[in-house]
Amino acid sequence: MNLYSTNHLSEDVNFQEAIFRGLPPDNGLYMPSFIPTLPSTFWDSVEKLSLQEIAFEISYTLLKEEISADDLKEIIEKSIDFAAPVIGISENIHCLELFHGPSMAFKDFGARFMAAVMSYFLKKSEKTINILVATSGDTGGAVAQGFFESNNISVTILYPEGKVSDIQEKQLTTLGKNIQAVEIDGTFDDCQALVKKAFLDEDLRANFNLASANSINIARLIPQSFYYVAAYAQMKRLGKKIVFSVPSGNFGNLTAGLLAMKMGMPVDTFIAATNVNKVVPEYLESGIYTPISPSISTISNAMDVGNPSNFPRMSAIFNGELNQMREVVKGTFFDDNQTREAVKEIYSKFEYLTCPHSAIAYLGLKEFLEENNSEYVGVFLSTAHYAKFLPEMESILGFTPEIPERLEVLLEKTKISTKLKNDYQLFKAFLEENLI
Ligand SMILES: *Cc1c(COP(=O)(O)O)cnc(C)c1O
């Protein structure tokens, strides 16, 4: 697969180079130069395929020049090793549950596939790398679980002390082995600044191979297209137009849906559902893209993004044409009160529990179905398990919902982390001692 930079000032690269570089030197994003479509024979019988089989067909079509069929099958068996079921909520509302992976959020798809692909290339070249990542919550857990016990890869995760939830912290700090957690006496922005500085440090670069596991890595985007196609396969028999509602922050998830569409998935509409950080819905409405800085804090905090990093990719899918984007993507946004009401409504009407992020996608879908007629069947994406946001859920519902055993077990494990002051020299000394 040949990839170009959305800023058009860097050279094209192949997939392997794109994933280890992360970002092109001109600070754009890597995008496939050509997006192939899957043959009609695939779409005609897609309902007979499993999620893993669909994952194989999509990724082989994209990556066959660089990874053999057998190796790709192994990568998928290792990384896409959990289900993404579609649950019927009402006659025309369905929920695509993306939280059955080890960190119980959809970021598992991207992180696990990226880890497996990186390990594969590293094994071939006998190299080692060090992943450095700053997290404010969900990304760290998915990356830690995804890279756990990966050969030739060491992972260092920075997080702000006291500013991530109990469950999120345990997901980062209880694995050990090749995963080390560093607790910084500061904010998420401080953590990110330390990581950025390390990437630019000539001394470190001379001695260690550093890489990022950032959400803009193309290896995280591709696997997110798998579950859209698997959901389509389950909806196809209803013979209606399909609309996906996607709770969005950095817009990687929605862009992956557009990638599936480009590869031939028959879909009518994507709903870009956000919280009050409504940069993209506003762009769709007015044609003006205005980042929000700093981003506004909400109860759907994994979507508190004031300048969505995948926006250039989303735009590239439509050749930069706003009107083309408007035909497919509908924007909408909701505030915290509407989000709380939605969590309650889904529970009282359907006896189904959703996290605040997923509730925003539900609201976007409900609004769309009310405005459009019954030609449509809708799927809203549930991006995380509600139990990851327990204090918020308790406050909304007025009772403590059931916690899955997997999370309960996690809470009993012992945290292992290194506490550091927000000081680059201390962080650098730590890295020099602990990187591989
Ligand atoms: C990351 C995240 C999102 C936002 O996904 P993007 O791909 O950044 O748009 C939504 N919900 C949850 C639970 C998340 O962790």
The ligand as a MOL file (V3000), in Angstrom:
LIG
                    3D

  0  0  0     0  0            999 V3000
M  V30 BEGIN CTAB
M  V30 COUNTS 15 15 0 0 0
M  V30 BEGIN ATOM
M  V30 1 C -11.7220 7.5560 21.9960 0
M  V30 2 C -13.1470 7.4350 22.3070 0
M  V30 3 C -14.1510 8.0330 21.4990 0
M  V30 4 C -13.8270 8.9320 20.3330 0
M  V30 5 O -13.3460 8.2180 19.2100 0
M  V30 6 P -12.6120 8.9880 18.0210 0
M  V30 7 O -12.1380 7.9330 17.0970 0
M  V30 8 O -11.4940 9.7640 18.6440 0
M  V30 9 O -13.6230 9.8880 17.3760 0
M  V30 10 C -15.4860 7.7900 21.8060 0
M  V30 11 N -15.8250 7.0330 22.8660 0
M  V30 12 C -14.9100 6.4690 23.6680 0
M  V30 13 C -15.3670 5.6570 24.8290 0
M  V30 14 C -13.5410 6.6340 23.4210 0
M  V30 15 O -12.6410 6.0500 24.2250 0
M  V30 END ATOM
M  V30 BEGIN BOND
M  V30 1 1 1 2
M  V30 2 1 2 3
M  V30 3 2 2 14
M  V30 4 1 3 4
M  V30 5 2 3 10
M  V30 6 1 4 5
M  V30 7 1 5 6
M  V30 8 2 6 7
M  V30 9 1 6 8
M  V30 10 1 6 9
M  V30 11 1 10 11
M  V30 12 2 11 12
M  V30 13 1 12 13
M  V30 14 1 12 14
M  V30 15 1 14 15
M  V30 END BOND
M  V30 END CTAB
M  END
